[in-house]
Amino acid sequence: MSFTVLVPARLASTRLPDKPLADIAGLPMVVRVARRASHSGAARVVVAGDDPSIISACRAHGVEAILTRQDHASGTDRLAEACEQLGLDGNDIVVNVQGDEPLIDPALIDAVASTLAAHPEAAMSTAVHEIDSLDDFLNPNVVKAVLDAGGNALYFSRAPIPWWRDGATGGAPPRVLPSPAPLRHIGIYGYRAAFVRMFPSLASAPIESTEALEQLRALWHGHRIAVHVSQTAPGPGIDTPEDLARVRAVFAARQAP
């Protein structure tokens, strides 16, 4: 199986300005992500940036990068342009690794690619892991997923799903987790290149707008999403200065004698 990792990187960030270029142990964040992804089985790792400064930083450190438009509405739209620039089409498998995940497990990247390859009926793949905290289950910022018997996604939601009817009293939130354990969505995606190039032309779905979850557009239009169940939670991503400080501390500890 051959696949390409694409790392979309957008310079503008309301919570962390110039996020892709943030220094982590002497390297820009986006370079850290690309180098981490290069330890997967990907045949190629390419950063798709929206600003020349991102492209220059990548190339200065030997990372392949292409310049994409600045006006894309989402990272998936940026991936579609990158696939076009790189000539990826048909059943070529593309794995979208977010540009703020410098601690991503290369084995997770491989698993998402392999899951899509093993499900020819699916247009996309992604990953989940079991939730072991009631607070996470009830937290709307933690996206939950429900799967069918074949390992395909039935639905994604910010609500606590599946709702354990007998675990709640009078409609109040449950006090314990349902069994089997609910699943937390991990924000990594595999795509067939033809699908990701077509995705921006799909009409936005009502459920997508309600939940603010772009992957629901694929389900609403009848496309299947194959899901890998990871045994471990992913490393922390970076959205805020506090997140950046935590990840910098991880790298500092690794470099300590």
C-alpha positions in Angstrom: 0.0 0.0 0.0 1.3 3.4 -1.0 -0.1 6.7 0.4 0.8 10.4 0.7 0.6 12.5 3.9 -0.6 16.0 3.4 -0.2 18.6 6.2 -2.4 21.7 5.7 -0.9 24.7 7.4 -2.6 28.1 7.7 -0.6 31.1 9.0 -3.6 33.0 10.5 -4.8 31.8 13.9 -6.9 33.8 16.3 -5.7 32.0 19.4 -2.0 31.5 18.4 -0.7 33.9 15.8 1.7 32.4 13.2 1.1 29.0 14.7 2.8 26.8 12.0 6.1 28.7 12.6 6.0 28.5 16.4 9.4 27.3 17.7 9.5 23.8 19.3 12.9 22.8 20.4 14.6 24.7 17.6 12.3 23.8 14.7 9.1 25.3 13.4 6.0 23.4 14.5 5.0 22.5 10.9 8.5 21.0 10.3 8.1 19.0 13.5 4.8 17.6 12.3 6.2 16.7 8.8 9.3 15.0 10.3 7.1 13.0 12.7 4.9 12.0 9.8 7.9 10.9 7.8 8.4 8.1 10.3 5.1 6.5 9.0 5.0 4.3 6.0 4.0 7.3 3.7 5.7 7.4 0.4 5.7 11.2 0.5 5.0 13.9 3.1 4.0 17.3 1.7 3.1 20.5 3.6 0.3 22.5 1.9 0.8 26.1 3.3 -1.1 29.3 2.6 1.9 31.7 3.0 5.4 31.9 1.5 6.9 32.0 5.0 5.6 28.5 5.7 7.0 27.2 2.4 10.4 28.8 3.1 10.6 27.4 6.6 9.8 23.9 5.3 12.2 24.0 2.5 15.0 25.3 4.7 14.7 22.1 6.7 14.3 19.7 3.8 10.5 19.3 4.0 8.6 19.3 0.7 6.0 22.1 0.6 3.6 23.6 -1.9 1.9 27.0 -1.8 -1.9 27.0 -1.8 -4.5 29.8 -1.8 -5.2 31.8 1.3 -9.0 32.0 0.8 -9.9 28.3 1.4 -12.9 27.9 3.8 -11.5 24.7 5.4 -8.5 22.5 5.5 -10.3 20.0 3.3 -10.5 22.6 0.6 -6.8 23.1 0.9 -6.2 19.4 0.6 -8.3 19.4 -2.6 -6.0 22.0 -4.2 -2.9 20.1 -3.0 -4.2 16.9 -4.6 -4.7 18.8 -7.8 -1.2 20.3 -7.7 0.4 17.0 -7.0 -1.6 15.1 -9.6 -3.2 12.8 -7.0 -6.5 11.3 -8.2 -8.6 8.1 -8.3 -7.9 5.7 -5.5 -4.7 7.3 -4.4 -4.8 7.4 -0.6 -4.1 10.7 1.1 -3.8 11.0 4.9 -4.5 14.5 6.3 -2.3 15.2 9.3 -3.1 18.4 11.1 -0.3 21.0 11.2 -0.6 21.4 14.9 0.1 17.8 15.9 3.9 17.5 16.5 3.4 14.5 18.8 1.2 12.4 16.4 2.0 8.7 16.5 3.3 7.5 13.1 1.6 4.2 13.7 -1.7 6.0 13.8 -1.1 7.5 10.4 -0.3 4.0 9.0 -3.5 2.6 10.7 -5.7 5.3 9.1 -4.3 4.6 5.7 -4.5 0.8 6.1 -8.1 1.1 7.3 -9.1 3.0 4.1 -7.3 0.5 1.9 -9.1 -2.4 3.6 -12.6 -0.8 3.1 -13.0 -0.3 -0.7 -16.6 0.8 -0.1 -15.4 3.8 2.0 -14.4 7.3 0.6 -12.8 8.3 3.9 -11.2 6.9 7.1 -10.5 8.2 10.5 -9.8 7.1 14.0 -11.3 6.9 17.5 -10.4 5.7 21.0 -12.4 4.7 24.0 -13.4 7.4 26.4 -12.6 6.6 30.1 -13.7 9.9 31.6 -17.3 11.0 32.3 -16.3 14.6 32.0 -14.9 13.9 28.5 -18.1 12.1 27.6 -20.2 15.1 28.6 -17.9 17.7 27.2 -19.2 19.2 23.9 -15.6 20.0 22.8 -14.9 16.2 22.8 -16.4 14.8 19.6 -18.0 11.4 19.9 -18.5 8.7 17.3 -20.9 5.7 16.9 -19.9 2.9 14.5 -21.8 0.1 12.7 -21.0 -3.6 12.8 -18.6 -3.2 9.9 -16.5 -0.5 11.5 -18.0 2.4 9.5 -19.2 5.6 11.1 -22.9 6.0 11.8 -22.6 9.5 13.3 -20.4 12.0 14.9 -21.6 14.4 17.6 -20.6 16.8 20.3 -23.4 15.3 22.4 -22.8 12.3 24.6 -23.6 9.4 22.3 -24.7 6.7 22.5 -27.1 8.1 25.2 -27.5 5.5 28.0 -31.2 5.7 28.7 -31.0 3.6 31.9 -27.9 5.4 33.2 -29.7 8.7 33.4 -32.4 9.7 35.9 -35.2 12.0 34.9 -33.3 13.1 31.8 -30.3 14.2 33.9 -26.8 13.5 32.5 -25.6 10.0 33.4 -23.3 9.6 36.4 -21.3 6.7 35.0 -20.1 5.9 31.5 -22.2 3.5 29.3 -20.9 0.1 28.4 -19.4 -0.7 26.0 -17.2 2.4 26.3 -18.2 5.4 24.1 -15.7 6.5 21.5 -13.8 9.8 21.1 -13.1 11.0 17.6 -9.4 11.6 16.7 -9.0 14.4 14.1 -7.0 12.5 11.5 -8.5 11.5 8.1 -7.6 9.3 5.2 -9.2 10.1 1.8 -9.3 8.7 -1.7 -7.9 11.5 -3.7 -10.8 11.6 -6.2 -13.2 12.1 -3.2 -11.2 14.9 -1.6 -11.0 16.7 -4.9 -14.8 16.4 -5.2 -15.6 17.2 -1.6 -15.6 21.0 -1.9 -18.4 20.8 -4.5 -20.7 18.9 -2.1 -23.4 21.1 -0.6 -23.0 21.8 3.1 -25.3 19.6 5.2 -27.8 20.8 7.8 -26.3 18.4 10.4 -22.8 19.7 9.6 -23.9 23.3 10.3 -25.7 22.3 13.5 -22.8 20.3 15.0 -20.0 22.3 13.4 -18.4 19.0 12.2 -17.3 19.0 8.6 -17.1 15.2 8.4 -20.9 15.0 8.7 -21.2 16.4 5.2 -19.7 13.1 3.8 -22.2 11.0 5.8 -25.2 13.2 4.9 -24.4 12.7 1.2 -24.2 8.9 1.6 -20.4 8.4 1.7 -18.9 5.9 4.1 -16.2 6.7 6.6 -14.2 3.6 7.8 -13.0 3.9 11.4 -9.8 2.6 13.1 -10.2 2.0 16.8 -7.0 3.0 18.5 -5.9 1.4 21.8 -4.3 4.7 22.9 -5.2 8.4 23.0 -3.3 10.7 20.6 -0.7 13.1 21.8 -1.9 16.6 22.6 -2.4 19.0 19.7 -1.7 22.8 19.9 -4.4 25.4 19.8 -3.4 27.9 22.4 -0.2 29.4 24.0 -0.8 27.1 27.0 -0.9 24.0 24.7 2.3 25.2 23.1 4.0 25.5 26.4 3.0 21.9 27.4 4.3 20.5 24.1 7.5 22.4 24.4 8.0 20.9 27.9 7.6 17.4 26.4 10.3 18.1 23.9 12.6 19.7 26.5 12.2 16.6 28.7 13.1 14.3 25.8 16.2 16.3 25.1 17.3 16.5 28.7 20.4 14.3 29.6 
